[in-house]
Amino acid sequence: MKKISIMLLVLVMLGCGQMVFSNYVPGKGDIKGMALKYVDTDSIYITAGYGECNGHYFTLASDELYNLSSLGSTEGFHYIYIDDSTSSYPSTPVFIDSTVEPEWSNSLFGWYNGYDRCIGVVWSFGNSSIVKFDTLENGNLVEYILMESNYKYLISNANPTGNWVFLEATAYTPVNAKKIKIGTYERDLDNVCNLYVSSYEGKSIGEVRAGGYAGSDYSNDYVILGASRDLAWNGQDDDDNVTFITVLGFIYSR
Protein backbone atom coordinates (compact mmCIF):
# COMPACT_ATOMS: atom_id res chain seq x y z
CA MET A 1 0.00 0.00 0.00
CA LYS A 2 2.82 2.39 0.85
CA LYS A 3 4.48 1.67 -2.46
CA ILE A 4 1.22 2.34 -4.29
CA SER A 5 0.68 5.69 -2.52
CA ILE A 6 4.18 6.76 -3.48
CA MET A 7 3.62 5.75 -7.07
CA LEU A 8 0.50 7.92 -7.17
CA LEU A 9 2.84 10.93 -6.93
CA VAL A 10 3.85 10.27 -10.50
CA LEU A 11 6.34 12.38 -12.39
CA VAL A 12 4.97 13.65 -15.66
CA MET A 13 7.42 14.12 -18.48
CA LEU A 14 6.69 17.42 -20.23
CA GLY A 15 7.52 18.11 -23.86
CA CYS A 16 10.50 20.24 -22.79
CA GLY A 17 12.01 17.28 -20.97
CA GLN A 18 11.44 18.66 -17.47
CA MET A 19 9.84 16.59 -14.74
CA VAL A 20 7.34 18.06 -12.29
CA PHE A 21 4.99 16.60 -9.71
CA SER A 22 1.61 16.21 -11.35
CA ASN A 23 -0.20 17.61 -8.30
CA TYR A 24 2.18 20.57 -7.78
CA VAL A 25 0.66 24.04 -7.49
CA PRO A 26 2.94 27.09 -7.03
CA GLY A 27 2.69 29.08 -3.83
CA LYS A 28 1.80 32.75 -3.67
CA GLY A 29 4.31 34.82 -5.63
CA ASP A 30 6.13 31.82 -7.12
CA ILE A 31 7.36 31.98 -10.71
CA LYS A 32 9.75 29.80 -12.71
CA GLY A 33 10.87 30.20 -16.29
CA MET A 34 8.84 32.92 -18.07
CA ALA A 35 12.09 34.71 -18.98
CA LEU A 36 12.23 37.32 -21.76
CA LYS A 37 14.60 36.76 -24.70
CA TYR A 38 15.47 39.26 -27.43
CA VAL A 39 14.25 38.45 -30.96
CA ASP A 40 14.41 41.76 -32.82
CA THR A 41 13.75 45.47 -32.26
CA ASP A 42 10.09 45.00 -31.30
CA SER A 43 9.73 41.29 -30.50
CA ILE A 44 10.71 38.95 -27.68
CA TYR A 45 10.24 35.35 -26.68
CA ILE A 46 8.60 34.54 -23.37
CA THR A 47 10.08 31.22 -22.36
CA ALA A 48 8.11 28.26 -21.04
CA GLY A 49 7.36 28.23 -17.34
CA TYR A 50 4.75 28.47 -14.65
CA GLY A 51 3.74 30.62 -11.72
CA GLU A 52 1.01 32.33 -9.74
CA CYS A 53 -0.90 35.50 -10.58
CA ASN A 54 -3.55 37.00 -8.29
CA GLY A 55 -4.34 33.63 -6.78
CA HIS A 56 -4.38 31.78 -10.10
CA TYR A 57 -1.96 29.08 -11.24
CA PHE A 58 -0.69 29.54 -14.82
CA THR A 59 1.54 27.52 -17.14
CA LEU A 60 3.19 28.22 -20.48
CA ALA A 61 4.03 24.91 -22.16
CA SER A 62 6.40 26.31 -24.81
CA ASP A 63 8.19 29.53 -25.71
CA GLU A 64 5.81 32.19 -27.04
CA LEU A 65 6.66 34.96 -29.49
CA TYR A 66 5.40 38.34 -28.33
CA ASN A 67 5.31 41.67 -30.21
CA LEU A 68 5.44 44.80 -28.07
CA SER A 69 2.76 47.45 -28.61
CA SER A 70 3.89 50.19 -26.20
CA LEU A 71 7.13 51.19 -27.96
CA GLY A 72 7.54 54.81 -29.03
CA SER A 73 10.08 57.57 -29.50
CA THR A 74 10.75 58.01 -25.79
CA GLU A 75 13.51 56.18 -23.96
CA GLY A 76 12.35 54.08 -21.04
CA PHE A 77 11.35 50.70 -19.67
CA HIS A 78 8.48 48.55 -20.91
CA TYR A 79 7.01 46.06 -18.48
CA ILE A 80 5.50 42.74 -19.55
CA TYR A 81 2.42 41.67 -17.60
CA ILE A 82 0.03 38.76 -17.39
CA ASP A 83 -3.38 40.26 -18.19
CA ASP A 84 -5.34 38.76 -15.30
CA SER A 85 -8.82 39.64 -16.59
CA THR A 86 -8.41 38.06 -20.04
CA SER A 87 -6.20 35.09 -19.19
CA SER A 88 -7.71 31.61 -19.19
CA TYR A 89 -6.07 29.82 -16.27
CA PRO A 90 -4.11 27.69 -16.00
CA SER A 91 -3.05 26.94 -19.57
CA THR A 92 -3.57 30.20 -21.50
CA PRO A 93 -2.01 33.25 -19.86
CA VAL A 94 -2.44 36.43 -21.93
CA PHE A 95 0.41 38.95 -22.06
CA ILE A 96 0.40 42.73 -22.40
CA ASP A 97 3.13 45.38 -22.25
CA SER A 98 3.04 48.89 -20.82
CA THR A 99 5.24 51.75 -19.71
CA VAL A 100 3.20 51.89 -16.49
CA GLU A 101 5.45 50.85 -13.62
CA PRO A 102 4.38 47.97 -11.37
CA GLU A 103 4.20 48.28 -7.61
CA TRP A 104 5.19 45.75 -5.01
CA SER A 105 2.14 44.10 -3.40
CA ASN A 106 2.54 42.69 0.10
CA SER A 107 -0.79 40.90 -0.21
CA LEU A 108 -0.10 39.33 -3.61
CA PHE A 109 3.62 38.90 -2.96
CA GLY A 110 4.83 40.15 -6.31
CA TRP A 111 5.14 43.16 -8.61
CA TYR A 112 1.73 44.13 -9.96
CA ASN A 113 -0.15 46.75 -11.91
CA GLY A 114 -3.58 46.28 -10.41
CA TYR A 115 -4.08 42.51 -10.63
CA ASP A 116 -1.73 42.08 -13.58
CA ARG A 117 1.51 40.31 -12.58
CA CYS A 118 4.78 41.71 -13.94
CA ILE A 119 6.93 38.90 -15.36
CA GLY A 120 9.70 40.99 -16.90
CA VAL A 121 10.98 44.22 -18.40
CA VAL A 122 12.78 45.41 -21.55
CA TRP A 123 14.64 48.66 -22.18
CA SER A 124 14.10 50.97 -25.13
CA PHE A 125 16.47 53.78 -26.06
CA GLY A 126 13.68 55.26 -28.22
CA ASN A 127 13.05 54.99 -31.96
CA SER A 128 10.28 52.44 -31.32
CA SER A 129 12.80 49.68 -30.68
CA ILE A 130 14.16 47.70 -27.76
CA VAL A 131 17.83 47.31 -26.92
CA LYS A 132 19.45 43.93 -27.60
CA PHE A 133 19.70 42.00 -24.34
CA ASP A 134 19.95 38.59 -22.76
CA THR A 135 18.60 37.27 -19.47
CA LEU A 136 19.50 34.70 -16.84
CA GLU A 137 16.44 33.60 -14.87
CA ASN A 138 16.52 32.31 -11.31
CA GLY A 139 12.90 32.06 -10.23
CA ASN A 140 11.70 35.42 -8.94
CA LEU A 141 15.01 37.11 -9.83
CA VAL A 142 16.15 37.85 -13.39
CA GLU A 143 19.55 39.13 -14.54
CA TYR A 144 19.19 41.50 -17.50
CA ILE A 145 22.36 41.87 -19.60
CA LEU A 146 22.88 44.55 -22.25
CA MET A 147 24.40 43.09 -25.42
CA GLU A 148 26.69 44.26 -28.23
CA SER A 149 28.05 47.36 -26.51
CA ASN A 150 24.60 48.83 -25.92
CA TYR A 151 25.92 50.20 -22.67
CA LYS A 152 24.71 53.43 -21.11
CA TYR A 153 27.25 55.98 -19.87
CA LEU A 154 26.50 57.49 -16.48
CA ILE A 155 29.63 59.64 -16.65
CA SER A 156 32.41 59.95 -19.23
CA ASN A 157 35.73 61.82 -19.16
CA ALA A 158 34.85 62.96 -15.65
CA ASN A 159 37.19 64.66 -13.21
CA PRO A 160 37.31 62.94 -9.81
CA THR A 161 37.98 65.18 -6.82
CA GLY A 162 38.30 62.71 -3.96
CA ASN A 163 34.78 63.49 -2.69
CA TRP A 164 31.55 61.52 -2.95
CA VAL A 165 29.38 62.82 -5.82
CA PHE A 166 25.68 62.09 -6.47
CA LEU A 167 25.08 59.96 -9.58
CA GLU A 168 21.52 59.77 -10.93
CA ALA A 169 20.63 56.21 -11.94
CA THR A 170 16.85 55.86 -11.67
CA ALA A 171 16.46 56.49 -15.41
CA TYR A 172 18.76 53.53 -16.08
CA THR A 173 17.06 50.90 -13.91
CA PRO A 174 13.48 49.62 -13.81
CA VAL A 175 11.43 50.25 -10.71
CA ASN A 176 11.78 46.62 -9.59
CA ALA A 177 15.60 46.55 -9.93
CA LYS A 178 17.53 45.25 -6.91
CA LYS A 179 21.09 45.58 -8.26
CA ILE A 180 22.79 47.46 -11.07
CA LYS A 181 25.80 46.13 -12.98
CA ILE A 182 28.30 48.83 -13.79
CA GLY A 183 31.62 49.07 -15.55
CA THR A 184 34.19 51.46 -14.10
CA TYR A 185 37.35 52.88 -15.66
CA GLU A 186 39.85 55.45 -14.44
CA ARG A 187 43.30 56.33 -15.75
CA ASP A 188 46.26 58.13 -14.27
CA LEU A 189 49.64 57.68 -15.93
CA ASP A 190 51.63 59.03 -12.99
CA ASN A 191 49.91 57.84 -9.84
CA VAL A 192 47.58 55.35 -8.18
CA CYS A 193 43.98 55.75 -9.32
CA ASN A 194 41.07 54.50 -7.25
CA LEU A 195 37.39 54.64 -8.14
CA TYR A 196 34.48 53.79 -5.84
CA VAL A 197 30.78 53.40 -6.62
CA SER A 198 28.00 52.75 -4.11
CA SER A 199 24.30 53.16 -3.64
CA TYR A 200 23.50 56.76 -2.74
CA GLU A 201 22.11 55.64 0.60
CA GLY A 202 25.15 53.54 1.41
CA LYS A 203 27.92 55.63 -0.15
CA SER A 204 31.02 53.89 1.25
CA ILE A 205 29.07 50.72 2.12
CA GLY A 206 29.25 47.94 -0.48
CA GLU A 207 31.73 49.73 -2.70
CA VAL A 208 32.82 48.63 -6.13
CA ARG A 209 36.47 49.45 -6.65
CA ALA A 210 38.67 49.97 -9.69
CA GLY A 211 42.30 50.84 -9.20
CA GLY A 212 45.70 50.79 -10.82
CA TYR A 213 49.16 52.27 -10.70
CA ALA A 214 50.97 54.14 -13.49
CA GLY A 215 48.27 53.14 -15.93
CA SER A 216 44.59 52.34 -15.92
CA ASP A 217 42.16 49.74 -14.68
CA TYR A 218 38.70 48.49 -15.66
CA SER A 219 36.30 46.47 -13.55
CA ASN A 220 32.63 45.52 -13.50
CA ASP A 221 30.44 44.34 -10.69
CA TYR A 222 26.98 44.65 -9.16
CA VAL A 223 26.00 47.40 -6.74
CA ILE A 224 23.06 46.77 -4.43
CA LEU A 225 20.54 49.56 -4.93
CA GLY A 226 18.95 51.56 -2.15
CA ALA A 227 15.42 52.94 -2.03
CA SER A 228 16.22 55.81 -4.43
CA ARG A 229 18.01 53.55 -6.98
CA ASP A 230 20.56 56.36 -7.31
CA LEU A 231 24.33 55.97 -6.90
CA ALA A 232 27.31 57.90 -5.59
CA TRP A 233 30.87 57.82 -6.88
CA ASN A 234 34.23 58.84 -5.49
CA GLY A 235 37.48 58.94 -7.44
CA GLN A 236 40.97 59.78 -6.32
CA ASP A 237 41.98 63.20 -7.63
CA ASP A 238 44.27 62.92 -10.66
CA ASP A 239 45.38 64.93 -13.67
CA ASP A 240 44.01 62.79 -16.51
CA ASN A 241 40.23 63.34 -16.10
CA VAL A 242 39.46 60.06 -17.85
CA THR A 243 36.85 58.47 -15.61
CA PHE A 244 33.97 56.42 -17.03
CA ILE A 245 31.05 54.66 -15.35
CA THR A 246 28.68 52.63 -17.53
CA VAL A 247 25.52 50.59 -17.01
CA LEU A 248 25.98 47.00 -18.18
CA GLY A 249 22.72 45.56 -16.85
CA PHE A 250 20.72 44.95 -13.69
CA ILE A 251 18.92 42.33 -11.63
CA TYR A 252 15.18 42.73 -11.04
CA SER A 253 12.52 40.88 -9.10
CA ARG A 254 9.02 40.07 -10.28
Secondary structure, 3 states (H helix, E strand, C coil): CHHHHHHCCCEEECCCCCEEECCCCCCCCCEEECCEEEEECCEEEECCEEEEECCEEEEECCCEEEECCCCCCCCEEEEEEECCCCCECCCECCEEEECCCCEEECCCCEEEECCEEEEEEEEECECCECCCEEEEEECCEEEEEECCCCCEEEEEEECCCCCCEEECCHHHCCCCEEEEEEEEEEEEEEEEEEEEEEECCCCCCCCEEEEEEEEEEEEEEEEECCCCCCEEEEECCCCCCCEEEEEEEEEEEC
